[in-house]
């Protein structure tokens, strides 16, 4: 198949999933065309089946903000037409689903060509931004006009039906993990440098937005540190980093907490972690938790959104109510003070993560693409 993928190029979950999906499809012989305003962060090596098309848009005095959506739609029209694409797969509803619908109508009008569109919902495009009255009517229309719709968890699918009047079916295809990259590696020398006294290592990775509740991770660690010699590694950056640093100083924890900023090779950091802390107030899936589990790191997480579909309570980690730092700390101490229990949870985490192997998820997308294409062809014939 010739597949067009539209995504945000940044480090956010939707962009990472879209890029890794495209790379996996290319490895299986499909021709993949990425379309975005910049090269996706994970698209970092040459592949004969992968092509990147940059959306270019001019700046004019008339526009306070350049009309990116119009430029993207025009680029999609060109790519579909001249690369002979079989299907478009757009990630994140805003604005990609509505732009794809616009491009589809242009192609029908100009060339009588029908390009089927699959929209994948990732989370905040539905649960936060999409509910905003400024966007909601267009989001609803774009989802209903898509030829296929997928969601990355059952929770997100249910929320989409709850928030919008959706007439389309929504297929749940989970996010995935690339075990070639995310697996336990021997980084003992690194661990000794971070924890020279043999301290346990807790880790949190996020974009440091309010929804990630980074300060909760610090408050959990404060309680854990009273019972277990340990270190906390905070990976990532964003608007909540400064308040988190201030809280660290206020609690006198700065000698035991390391702010590492954005890191590309997070799998090397996960290799030295004993526990992963994810106290988010909203997660459509929890990709960071899955990456930790693939590296044999049990997860302490909140019990919201898609997290219970990934992290099994009492098996691969523990689930706690949002904001309940006491409960989360209690579970952490239970694991960190019982080495046999911790090792069992590590093995369970790896076993659970294996169910989300990219090798299992790719065929689901391929089969779904084919169903959508066949259905679109049938509609054209009618």
N, C-alpha and C positions, 0 to 999 in steps of 0.2 A: 504493500500500500504506500501511497504518497500522502503523508500526514503533515498538516500545518499545526503548529503549537503556538498559541499566544499566551504570554505570561508576563509577570513583572520580573525584571532581571535581578532584583535584590536578593538578600540573604533570607528573606521571610520564607515561611514554610511552603506557601503555594509555589513560589518560584523554584525552590529546591526540588519539590516533588515533580513539577512540570519538567524541569531540566533532566533529572535522573530518569524519569519515565521516557523522555525522548531519546536519551542515550541508550537505554535498554532496548527500545524499539529498533534503533539503528543497528545495534548488535545482532538483532534477529533478522536483519536484512531489509527492513523498511527504510524508505527515504523520508527523512524528517526535516522539516523547514521551520525554524524558530523565527518568530516575528515579535520584535519589541523595540523600545527606544534605545536600548543598550544591550550589549552582549550579556546573557545570563552569567551570574557569578560562577556557577558550577560547570559552565561550558568552557573548560580550560584546556582542551587538547583537541587535536585534529582527528576527525573521523570521516571517512569517504562518503558516508551516508547522511551526514549532518550538514545543514546549510543555515546560515544566519542572515536575516534580512532586517536591516536597521530602518526604523521609521524616522524619516526626516521631516521636520516641519519648520517653516520659516517664522521669524518674528517680525511683526508689523506694528507700527505705532497705534493702529486701531485696536489691537488686542492687548488687554492687560495680561491675559494668559494665552499662550499659543493654543490653537484648536487641535490638540493631540488626537482626539477621537476621530476627527475628520481625516487627518493624515493617516492614522492607523487603518481606517476603513479603505482608503484609497490604496494603501500598500497591500492590504489583504486581497483586494480585487486583482491587482497585478500579479501577486504571487500565485493565487489560485488559477488564474488564467494562463500564465506563461509557464508555470511549473506543473500544470496539469494535476493539481491536488485532488485526492479522492474524498478527503474529509478535513474539517477544521476542528481542533480541540482547544477550547478556550478555558483558561484557568482563572478563577476569581470572577464573580459575576459583574463587578463594577470595574471599568466600563466595558469589559471585553465581550460579554454576552450581547449587549445591545449593539456594540460596534459590529460584531460578526453578523447580526441580523441585518444591519444596514448594508454590509458588503454583499450579503446573500441577495438582497433585493436589487442592488445595482447590477450584479451578475445576471440575474434573471431578466432585467430590463435591457441590458446591453447585448447579451449573448445567448439569452434563453438557456442559461446554464444554471443548474441547481447544485449548490454545494451544501451537503449536510453538515450540521454544526452540533458538536457535543460540548456542553457546558459542565465543568466540574466546580462544585461549591466547596469552599475550603474552611469557612468559619465566619470571620468578622464581616465578610461580604453579605452574610445573612443575618447574623446575630447582633451586629452593632451598626455598621455603616448602612447595610441594606434596609434596615428598619427606619432609617431617617426619612421623614416625609419628603425631603428634597429628592430622594432617590427611589423610594419604595415602588411607586407605580411603574417606573421604567424597569426596575429589577424584576418585578413580577411579570411584566409583559415579555421581557427577554428570556426568562426561564421558560415560560409557556410557549414561546416561539422557537425554542431550541428543538432540534431533532432528537436529542438524547440528553439526559441530565444525570450526573452522578454526584454523590456526596461521599465524603471521606469517613463517615461514621453513621451508624443508625441514629445516634442522638441528633446529628446535624440534619439528617433527612427529616426526622420528626419535627424539629424546630422550624424547618422550612415550610412544612405543611401547616404548622401552627401560626406562623407569622404572615403567610401569604396565601392567596387563593390560587393554588397551583393545580392545573389540570393535567400536567404531564406526570408520568411515572418517574420516580427517582431511584436509580440503581445505586446500591451501596457498594463501592469498591474501596477498600481500605488503603490508607497510605502504606508504604513499604520500606524495607531496609535493604541496603546493598551490603551483603555479608563479605564481599571482597574488601570493603573499606571498614565497615563497623564490626570489629571482632576484637577479642581480648588479645593484647600484645604485651610482650615483656618490656616494661618500662620501669623496672625496679630502681635503676639509677636515678631516674627522674623523681620517683616516689621518695627516695632517700633524701633528695635535695629539698623537696617540699616539706617532708615530715621526718626530719633526721632522728627524732626520738621515737619513731614507730607509731606516731599518732594516726588515728583513723582520719580518712579524708571524705568530707561531704562536698557535693558539687551542685551548683545551680547554673543552668544555661538558659538565657533568654535575651529578648530585645529590650529589657528593662522598661517596659511600659507598665502603667498602673495595674492593668489586668493581671500581670504576672506576680504581683505581690512579693517583690524582692525583699521588702522589709520583714515579711513573715519568715522568710528563709533565714534571715539573720537572727530573729527572735527565737526560732527553733534551735539554731546553733548555740545561742547563749545558754539555753537550758541543757543541751547535750554536753557542752563543754564542762559544766559543773560535775558531770558524772563520768565522762570519758575524755581522755586527752585526744584532742582532734583539731583539724584544720578545716576551713571552709573556703572553697575556690568558687568565686563568682565570675562567670564567663559571659561576655557580651557587653553591650553598651546601649544607652538610650536615655530618655528624659528622667528616669528614676534613679540614675546612678548617683547623682549628687546627694539626694536625700538618703540614699543607702549608705554612702560614705559618711555622712553626718551622723547617722544612727550608729554606725560602727565606732566612731570616735566617742559618741556619747556613752556607749555601753562599755568602753574600754576594751574592745575586742580586736583592735587593728593588728596586733601582733599575730593573731591567729586567723585572720581573714585576708585573703589575697584577691584583689580586683584585677583580673587578667585582661579585661577589655575584649574586643572582638578577636576571635581565633578561627583560622581556617581548619586546622587539623584537630578538631575537637575529639576525634577518636583517640588521639594520643593522650589527651587529658583524661578521658573516660577510662583509659586503661589503668589509671592509678587510683580511681575512686572506689570507695566502699559503699557509699549511698548517694543516690540522686534525689534532690529535693525540688518538688514542683508544686508550690502552693497556689497555683493560678485560680482566679475566680471564674475563668471561662477558658475552655479548651475544646475545640471541635474534635480533635483527635489526640494530640499529645505526641508529636513526632520526636521531640527531644527525649521524652521518656522511652520511646521505642529504641532510639539510638543507644541510650544508656543500657537498656536491657540486653541488646545485642552484644554489648561489651561486658556482660555479666555483672551489671550493677543493679541491685534492687532499687525500687522506686518508692519514695514517700510522696504521695500526691494528694491533692484535693479530690473529691468524689464527684466532680462536675463534668458535664458534656460527654465527650467520648473517652475520657480517661478510664472509667470502669471497663470499657471494652478492650483496653490494652493492658492495664495494670490490675492483676487479680489480687484482691484483698486476702492477705494471709498466705499468699502463695509466691507471688513475684515481688511483693512489697506490701504497703498498707495504704488504705484510703482514709482520709479524714475530712470532716466538714470544712468548708472554706473559712479561714481565719482561726481555726482551732489549733493554735500553735502548741498548746499543752498536749493534746492528743498526738500530734505529729512527733513531738519530742519524745513522748513516752514510747512510741513505736520505734523510733530511732535508737533509743537507749536499749530497748529489748534486743534489737538485732546486733548492735555493736558490742554488747557485753556477753553474747553467746556465739562463740566462733562457729560451732557446728551448725547452729540455726542460720547464721549469716551465709555460710557456704552452701547450705541447702537452698536458700533463697536465690543465691547467685546462679546456681544450676537451673532453678526453675525459671528465672528471668531469661536465660539464654534459650531454653526450650520453648517458652512462650513466644519470644521474638522470632524464632524460626518459622512460625506460622505466618509471619508477614514478610517472608523472603521475597525479594523482587522477582525471583523465578516463579513464584506462585501467583503473583499479582499481574504480571505482564500478559499471560494468556487471557486473563479476565478482560483486560482492556482490548486486546485484539479481537476477542469474540464479540465484545460490545460494539466496537467499530463496525464489524461486518454486519451485525444485526441492524445497526442504524443505517448503513449504506444500502442494504437490501430493502429496508422499509422505505427509504427515500426513493429508490428506483421504482418500487411498486406504486408509490403515490404519483410519480411523474407519469407512469403508464396509464394510470386511471384518469 
